[in-house]
Amino acid sequence: SLVLAMITMSESKFNDILSKSIMVQGFEKSFLNIVFPFLQRIGLLWQTGAVNPGQEHFVSNLIRQKLIANIDAQNHPVSIHSKRFILFLPEGELHELGILFLAYLIKKRGHELMYLGQFTPLQSVIETDRIWNSDILITSFISAISGVIPKEYAEKMARTFLDKKVIFTGQLSKEVSELKYKNIMSFPENT
């Protein structure tokens, strides 16, 4: 049904299907069980030419709006056990739905969040951390980025943020998992 709503570019149909799922399963489970498998299917359809970029951008932006609205709705009080997270995408990376979902999960669990968004220069992350003093940094490599070698990028982050945990997600996180720095972690490619 979501694929049909995407192909016909019906915002009302798409929102209706997703809203019903959220009412039954809740926001988090709907994204894990419905939205992310749907996005994987879109990726395959896009690669085969069955959908055009406009259709994919149409639904991606509807999903993005839902994520941002639900992140904004999370107003849990900060506790002494709360951690400070900086989330960002490196320069050249535009695929933000996965990291936006992580932002939602972080805020839902009562942690502090600094979301820097897409296409963030590493120097800006360093300067932000100097001011904000995070505990954990999370970034994502979904696609190959021209001029960026994930292992080298991860090594630079590991050396720059020695006293912090640095987490890599996305398809290229496998390359990062081979590094032997104590402060670096990677999630499997499906996160």
The 8 nearest C-alpha neighbors of each residue, nearest first, counted from 0:
[[1, 3, 2, 4, 16, 13, 12, 5],
 [2, 0, 4, 3, 13, 5, 16, 37],
 [1, 3, 5, 0, 4, 6, 37, 41],
 [4, 2, 6, 0, 5, 1, 7, 8],
 [5, 3, 1, 9, 13, 7, 2, 6],
 [4, 6, 8, 2, 3, 7, 54, 1],
 [5, 7, 3, 8, 4, 2, 54, 50],
 [8, 6, 4, 9, 5, 3, 54, 2],
 [9, 7, 5, 6, 4, 10, 54, 57],
 [10, 8, 4, 12, 7, 11, 13, 5],
 [9, 11, 13, 12, 14, 8, 4, 61],
 [10, 12, 14, 13, 9, 15, 4, 16],
 [13, 11, 15, 9, 10, 14, 4, 16],
 [12, 14, 10, 4, 16, 15, 11, 1],
 [15, 13, 17, 11, 12, 16, 18, 10],
 [14, 16, 12, 18, 13, 17, 11, 19],
 [17, 15, 19, 13, 14, 18, 12, 20],
 [16, 18, 20, 14, 19, 15, 21, 13],
 [19, 17, 21, 15, 20, 16, 14, 22],
 [20, 18, 22, 16, 21, 17, 15, 23],
 [19, 21, 17, 23, 18, 22, 24, 29],
 [22, 20, 25, 26, 18, 24, 19, 23],
 [21, 23, 19, 20, 25, 24, 18, 26],
 [24, 22, 20, 21, 25, 19, 29, 18],
 [25, 23, 21, 28, 20, 29, 22, 26],
 [24, 26, 21, 22, 28, 27, 23, 29],
 [25, 27, 21, 29, 28, 30, 24, 22],
 [26, 28, 30, 29, 25, 31, 24, 104],
 [29, 27, 31, 30, 26, 32, 24, 25],
 [30, 28, 33, 26, 32, 27, 31, 21],
 [29, 31, 34, 27, 28, 33, 32, 35],
 [30, 32, 28, 29, 35, 33, 27, 34],
 [31, 33, 29, 30, 28, 34, 36, 35],
 [32, 34, 29, 30, 36, 35, 31, 37],
 [35, 33, 30, 37, 36, 38, 31, 29],
 [34, 36, 38, 37, 31, 30, 33, 39],
 [37, 35, 39, 38, 34, 33, 40, 32],
 [36, 38, 34, 40, 35, 39, 33, 41],
 [39, 37, 41, 35, 40, 36, 34, 42],
 [40, 38, 36, 42, 41, 37, 35, 43],
 [39, 41, 37, 43, 42, 38, 44, 36],
 [42, 40, 44, 38, 43, 39, 45, 37],
 [43, 41, 39, 45, 40, 44, 46, 38],
 [42, 44, 46, 40, 41, 45, 47, 39],
 [45, 43, 41, 49, 47, 42, 46, 50],
 [44, 46, 48, 42, 50, 43, 47, 49],
 [47, 45, 43, 44, 48, 42, 49, 50],
 [46, 48, 44, 45, 49, 43, 50, 42],
 [47, 49, 45, 50, 46, 44, 51, 43],
 [48, 50, 44, 47, 45, 51, 46, 43],
 [51, 49, 45, 48, 44, 54, 52, 6],
 [50, 52, 53, 54, 45, 55, 48, 49],
 [51, 53, 55, 54, 56, 50, 45, 57],
 [54, 52, 56, 51, 55, 57, 50, 58],
 [55, 53, 57, 52, 56, 51, 5, 6],
 [54, 56, 52, 57, 53, 58, 59, 51],
 [57, 55, 59, 53, 54, 58, 60, 52],
 [56, 58, 54, 55, 60, 59, 53, 61],
 [59, 57, 61, 60, 55, 56, 62, 5],
 [60, 58, 56, 62, 61, 57, 63, 55],
 [59, 61, 63, 62, 58, 57, 56, 64],
 [62, 60, 58, 64, 63, 59, 65, 57],
 [61, 63, 59, 65, 60, 64, 58, 66],
 [62, 64, 60, 66, 61, 65, 59, 67],
 [65, 63, 61, 67, 62, 66, 60, 68],
 [66, 64, 62, 68, 63, 67, 69, 61],
 [65, 67, 63, 69, 64, 68, 70, 62],
 [66, 68, 70, 64, 69, 65, 71, 63],
 [69, 67, 71, 65, 66, 70, 64, 72],
 [68, 70, 72, 66, 71, 67, 65, 73],
 [71, 69, 103, 67, 72, 73, 68, 66],
 [70, 72, 68, 69, 73, 67, 74, 103],
 [71, 73, 69, 70, 74, 68, 67, 107],
 [74, 72, 71, 70, 107, 106, 75, 69],
 [75, 73, 72, 76, 71, 106, 109, 107],
 [74, 76, 109, 73, 77, 107, 106, 108],
 [77, 75, 78, 109, 74, 110, 81, 111],
 [76, 78, 81, 109, 110, 75, 111, 79],
 [79, 77, 81, 80, 76, 109, 110, 82],
 [78, 80, 81, 77, 82, 110, 76, 109],
 [81, 79, 78, 82, 77, 110, 109, 83],
 [82, 80, 110, 78, 79, 77, 109, 111],
 [83, 81, 110, 134, 111, 84, 80, 135],
 [82, 84, 133, 111, 134, 112, 110, 135],
 [83, 85, 135, 112, 133, 136, 113, 134],
 [86, 84, 113, 136, 114, 112, 137, 133],
 [87, 85, 137, 114, 138, 136, 115, 113],
 [88, 86, 116, 115, 138, 114, 117, 119],
 [87, 89, 117, 138, 118, 92, 139, 119],
 [90, 88, 119, 118, 92, 120, 91, 87],
 [91, 89, 118, 119, 120, 92, 88, 117],
 [90, 92, 118, 144, 89, 93, 145, 117],
 [93, 91, 89, 90, 118, 88, 94, 117],
 [92, 94, 117, 95, 91, 118, 88, 90],
 [95, 93, 92, 96, 141, 97, 117, 88],
 [94, 96, 98, 97, 93, 99, 117, 88],
 [97, 95, 99, 98, 94, 100, 63, 62],
 [98, 96, 100, 99, 95, 101, 190, 94],
 [97, 99, 101, 100, 95, 96, 102, 139],
 [100, 98, 102, 96, 101, 97, 95, 103],
 [99, 101, 103, 97, 98, 102, 96, 104],
 [100, 102, 98, 104, 103, 99, 105, 97],
 [103, 101, 99, 105, 100, 104, 98, 106],
 [102, 104, 70, 100, 101, 106, 105, 107],
 [105, 103, 101, 107, 102, 106, 108, 100],
 [106, 104, 102, 108, 107, 103, 110, 101],
 [105, 107, 109, 110, 108, 103, 104, 73],
 [108, 106, 104, 109, 105, 73, 103, 75],
 [107, 109, 105, 106, 110, 104, 75, 81],
 [110, 108, 106, 75, 107, 77, 81, 76],
 [109, 111, 81, 82, 106, 105, 108, 83],
 [112, 110, 83, 84, 82, 106, 81, 109],
 [113, 111, 84, 83, 114, 85, 110, 106],
 [112, 114, 85, 84, 115, 86, 111, 83],
 [113, 115, 86, 116, 85, 112, 87, 102],
 [116, 114, 87, 86, 113, 119, 117, 85],
 [117, 115, 87, 114, 88, 119, 118, 86],
 [116, 118, 88, 93, 119, 87, 92, 95],
 [117, 90, 119, 89, 91, 88, 92, 93],
 [120, 118, 89, 90, 117, 88, 121, 87],
 [121, 119, 123, 122, 90, 89, 118, 124],
 [122, 120, 124, 123, 125, 119, 89, 90],
 [121, 123, 125, 120, 124, 126, 119, 127],
 [124, 122, 126, 121, 120, 125, 127, 119],
 [123, 125, 121, 127, 122, 126, 128, 120],
 [126, 124, 122, 128, 123, 127, 121, 129],
 [125, 127, 123, 129, 128, 124, 122, 130],
 [128, 126, 124, 130, 129, 125, 131, 123],
 [127, 129, 132, 131, 125, 130, 126, 133],
 [130, 128, 126, 127, 132, 131, 125, 133],
 [131, 129, 128, 127, 132, 126, 133, 125],
 [130, 132, 128, 129, 133, 127, 113, 83],
 [133, 131, 128, 129, 130, 134, 83, 127],
 [134, 132, 83, 84, 135, 128, 131, 85],
 [133, 135, 83, 163, 82, 84, 164, 132],
 [136, 134, 164, 84, 133, 163, 165, 83],
 [135, 137, 85, 165, 84, 86, 166, 164],
 [138, 136, 166, 86, 167, 165, 85, 87],
 [139, 137, 87, 167, 88, 86, 168, 166],
 [138, 140, 168, 169, 167, 88, 141, 98],
 [139, 141, 169, 171, 142, 170, 168, 172],
 [142, 140, 169, 170, 139, 171, 94, 143],
 [143, 141, 140, 144, 92, 170, 171, 94],
 [142, 144, 145, 141, 140, 171, 147, 92],
 [145, 143, 147, 91, 142, 146, 92, 148],
 [144, 146, 147, 143, 91, 148, 90, 142],
 [145, 147, 144, 148, 143, 91, 149, 90],
 [148, 146, 144, 145, 149, 152, 143, 151],
 [147, 149, 151, 150, 152, 146, 144, 143],
 [150, 148, 152, 151, 153, 147, 175, 174],
 [151, 149, 153, 175, 152, 148, 154, 174],
 [152, 150, 154, 153, 148, 149, 155, 147],
 [151, 153, 149, 155, 150, 154, 148, 156],
 [154, 152, 156, 150, 155, 151, 149, 157],
 [155, 153, 157, 151, 156, 152, 150, 158],
 [154, 156, 152, 158, 153, 157, 159, 151],
 [157, 155, 159, 153, 154, 158, 160, 152],
 [158, 156, 154, 160, 155, 159, 161, 153],
 [157, 159, 155, 156, 161, 160, 154, 153],
 [160, 158, 156, 157, 161, 155, 125, 154],
 [159, 161, 163, 157, 162, 158, 156, 165],
 [162, 160, 158, 163, 157, 159, 182, 164],
 [161, 163, 160, 164, 182, 134, 159, 157],
 [164, 162, 160, 134, 161, 135, 165, 182],
 [163, 165, 135, 182, 183, 136, 166, 134],
 [166, 164, 136, 183, 135, 137, 182, 184],
 [167, 165, 137, 184, 185, 183, 136, 138],
 [166, 168, 185, 138, 139, 172, 137, 184],
 [169, 167, 139, 186, 172, 185, 190, 138],
 [170, 168, 188, 141, 140, 139, 172, 171],
 [169, 171, 188, 141, 172, 140, 189, 173],
 [170, 172, 173, 140, 169, 174, 141, 188],
 [171, 173, 175, 174, 168, 169, 170, 185],
 [174, 172, 176, 171, 175, 170, 187, 177],
 [175, 173, 172, 176, 171, 177, 150, 149],
 [174, 176, 172, 177, 173, 150, 178, 153],
 [175, 177, 173, 178, 174, 185, 172, 184],
 [178, 176, 175, 174, 179, 173, 150, 172],
 [179, 177, 176, 175, 180, 150, 174, 154],
 [178, 180, 181, 177, 183, 176, 182, 175],
 [181, 179, 182, 183, 178, 157, 154, 184],
 [182, 180, 183, 179, 184, 164, 157, 161],
 [181, 183, 164, 180, 165, 163, 157, 161],
 [184, 182, 165, 180, 181, 166, 164, 157],
 [185, 183, 166, 165, 167, 176, 182, 186],
 [184, 186, 167, 166, 172, 176, 168, 187],
 [185, 187, 168, 167, 190, 188, 172, 184],
 [188, 186, 189, 190, 185, 168, 172, 169],
 [187, 189, 170, 169, 190, 172, 186, 168],
 [190, 188, 187, 169, 170, 186, 168, 35],
 [189, 188, 169, 187, 168, 186, 97, 170]]
